[in-house]
């Protein structure tokens, strides 16, 4: 393996120029940068990351904090891996590495974050599972640690965030179902205080009110974000005397369990109950096909990474036009799960 001094001698340019080229600094012309990168690959140059980190006071690591556990594994498997791919696509441009920080569902996320920060091994953080009121934001802001959140919160310290358009999902779904004659419509929400649940339920209530309808509190079902959670919602719905004729599923994975519960009771989506959910790799195997919302998770990950780097002095000149706060749109894919209409 070749060191930076040998690389500079080979190219007959200064060590400083080689270093700036390898680190993506803007004061190196593109031709020089190309020659340095090609020579580094040819000679097998591997940077001394430990030494660089000590000199620069950085680790070149970004942490992505997410919760894990049997209760939420389904959602993590279907959603976050594609997001990670997009995030690392951006970080690779700058020789940054993404590290998944896996907080157990049995551990307090605030305690976990304090431990991560105390160890000082990440230059910035991406937070998910944002709560209605999230003390992690103020903790990081006071310590001037760059971070971006996947999700909004009532806690606001000026940090960048990207969030899915849960309000748009609710509005589009309610309008669609009401147009098909549905009046008794159920919605789901996560079982904890994650903010997306509040956004989704509140907008569902407003959308129904615009049609002269109300959201019955008994038709708001809380569920864990996995297949078992969807199955439990189905059991609760089936036990009701006055069942809803339609339901909105806010989480991707619960559709699978919900379908199973309906099937066991001899009920068919799109015939006995209308269902609108969110698409996932697994939902494509559901029958009848699910009417649901979809998005490019990889593009979302790219936008998250660029929003974070746009707030970090070492990288912000690369992303002057990054969107620091954005509600990420989702597209409705029509299936058969809400195909039937009720008589007027």
N, C-alpha and C positions, 0 to 999 in steps of 0.2 A: 504494500500500500504506500502511496506517495503522500508526503506532507505538503503543506502550502508553500513552503520555501522551495522545494524541488519543483513544484508546479510553476512558480514564478520564474525560476531559472530556465525551465524548459521553454516558456513563452517569451523570455527576455523582457518581462515587464515587472513592475514593482509588486511587492507582497501586498501593499495596501490596495492596489488596483484589483489584484486577484481576489482579495477578501471582499471588496465592495461588489465585485461582479457575482461572486458566489452567494452573497447575501441579498442580491436583488436591489441594490441601492440605485437610485435614479441618476446619479452623477457618473454613470459609466455608459458609454455609447453601446448600441446594440451589437455592433460588429465585434467589439472587444468582449462583450459578455458571451457572445456565441462561441468565440474562440476559447475562452476560459472554460466554459461548460463542456465543450467537445474534448478539450485536452484533459479535463478532470475525469471524464468518462473513460478516455483512452488509457490514462495512466493509473486508473484505479484509485483516484483520490477519495479519501474518506475523512471528513472533518472530525477534529477532536471536539466532540460536543461538550464534554465536561469543561475543557479549557475555555471554549467559547462562552459557555454559560457564565463561568466565573468572571470573565473579562467584561461581558456585556450586562451582567446582572439579570439575565433572562434564562428561561429554561427551554424556550421554543416549543412548549407544550400548552395546548388548550384543553381544558376539561369540559366534558359534557355530562352534567349531573342529571341522572334519571333514577327513578325508583324501580326496584325489582321485587320479585316474590311470586309465589304461586297465584296470588290474587290478580296480578297485573301482567304476567308473562305474555299472555296472548297479545295484548296491545303492543308491548315492546317488540315482540317478534315481527309483527306485521307492519309496524309503522316506522320504528326508529332506524332500522338497518338501512333503508333507502335514504333517510335523512342524513345518516352518517356518511353515506357515499358522496352526497352533494357537499357536505361540509369539508370532507377531506380533499375533495377535488380542488377547492379553493386553497386550503392550507398547504397542499403539495407545491403550489406555485412559490411559496415562501419558505419551504423546508420546515414547516411547522407540523407537529404531530398531534393528532386527536386522541385523547384518552377518555374512555367511558368511565365515569365515576358512578358506581352502582350502589345506591343507597337502599339497603334492605327495607322492605315495607314494615319491619318490626323496629326500625331505628328512627329516631327523631331527625328529620332532614336538617333542622337548624344545627343540631349538635354535629351531624356529619359534615356539614359545610364548614363549621368552625374548625374541625379537625383538618380538613383538606387545606384550608387557608393557612393554618398554623405550620403546616409542613412546607408551604411555599414552593410547590413543584410545578405550578401552572401559571402562565403569564396572563391568562384570561379564562373566563368561564361562560358556558352556555347552560342556562337553567331551564328545566321543563317542569311540568306539573305545577304551574303557578297557582297559588292560592288566592282566595278573595282578598285577604290581607296577608301579605307575604313579608315577614321580617328579614328574610335573606337579602332583600334588595337594599335595605338601609345598612345592614351589616357590611355588605361589599362596598357600597358607596362611601361609607365612612373610612374604609381602608384603601380607597382609590384603586380598587381592583376592577379592570374592565370586564364588563359582562353584558350579555344579551339574553333576552328571555323568549322562550317559545311559549307565548301566552301572555295575556294582559292581567292586570291586577289593579285593585283600587290603591294599592301602595305604588307610588310613582316617585322615583328619584331622578327622573330624566334619562333613564337608561333606554337603549334601543330595544324594540320588541317586534316580533312577528307573531301573528295569531291567525288561526283559521276563521273563516267567516261564518261563525255559528249563528249569528243573527240572520244572515242571508239564507242559510240552510233552513232555519225555522220559518222564515217568511215565505220562501218559495214552497216549502212543503205544506204549510197550512193553506195557502192560497190554492194549491193544486188539489188538496183533499176536499176543501169546502166546495170547490167547483164541481167535484164529483158527488156532491150531496152529503158528505160526512159532516156531522154536527157534534158527535161525541168522540173527541180525538184525544188520545193519550200521548204522553211524551216520557222519555227517560232522561235521567241525569246521573252523573257519577255519585257514588255513595259518600264521598267526602266533600270537603269545602273547596275543591278545585274550581277556579273561576269560570271555566267554560260551562259548567252546569248552570250557574246563575245566568250567564248570557243567553243560553239556549232556552231555558224555561221562561225567563222574563220576556224574550222576544216572541215566543210562542203565545204567551198570554196577550201581548199587544196585538199580534196578528189576528188572533181569534176575536178580540174586542173590536177590531176594525170591521169584522163581519157580523157584529152584533151578538157574538158568542162569548162564553166565559170558559176559562180553563179550570175544570173541576180539580181541586187539590187531591182528590182520591185517584185521579188519573195521572199523577206525577209519580213515576216509579223510579226509585233509586236502585242502582245496580253496580256491582263490581265489574271492572272492564275486562271481562273474560267470558268464555262460552257459558260457564256455570251461572254467571250473572244474568245472561240473557234467558237461560232456562228458568231461573227463579222468577224473572219478570213474567214469563209465560204462565207459570203456575199461579202467580198472584192474579193475573188478569183472568184466567180461567175460573178462579174461585169467586169472581164477582157476579152478582145477580144481574146487574145492568152493565154489561160489557161495552167497552168502546168498540166502534166499528173500524177504527184506524189507529195506528201508533207510529210515532217517530222515534227511531233508535239513534241516539247521539254518538254512540261508540261503534267502532268498526266490528269488533269481534263478537259482540253480543248477538248479532243477527243469527249466527250459527246456532247458538243455544236456544234462541227464541223460536227459530224454525223447528227445532227438534221438539220443543214443548208443544207447539201447535200440531205437529204431525202425530204425536202420541195421543192427542185428544181427538184426532180425526178431523182436524180443521186444516184448511188449505189457504196459504197466503194468496192474495189476489182474488179469492172467491169468498172466503168467510171473514177475512180481516185484511184491511189494506195496510201495507208496511212500506215505509220509506226509511232508508238507513244510509250507511256510508260504505262505499266499495272498499274491498281489501282483496289481496290475492286469494284468500279462501272463499270469499263471497261469490266468486265466479263459478263455483261448483254447486251453488244453491239452486234448487228447483222448487217452484218457478223462479225465474231470474229476478234478482233484487233490483228494485228502483232505488238508486242511491247516488250519493255525491262522491266525486273523485277529484284528485289533484295530483300534480307531479311532486312527490315527496323529495325527489332529488333536487329539483329546482328550489324547493323550500329550503333545503339544507344549504345550497349555494348562497341564497339570499341571507340566511342566518349568519354564515361565516363572513360574508362581505360586510354586513351591518356591524359585526363585532370589530373587524379589522379597521373599519372606517373610524372607530373611536380610539384606536391605539396609535400613538405618535409614530411608531416605526413603520406603520403600514397605511396610514390614512391617505397619503398622497396617491396611492394606487386606486382608491375608491371614493373619489370626490362626489360621485353621483349615487352612492349607495342609499337605498331607502332605509331609513333608520326606524321607522314605525309604519307597519303596513298590515292591514287586514287582508289575508291571503284568500283569494276567491276559490270556490270549488264549483265544478260543473256537474249538473244533474244528468245522470245516465238513466234513461227510461227502461224499466224492465216490466215484468208481469206481476210483481208483488202488490201493486196498487191498481190493478187493471180495471176492477169493477166499479160501477157507479151505483149509488143508491137512488131509488125513485124519489122524485121531487115531492 
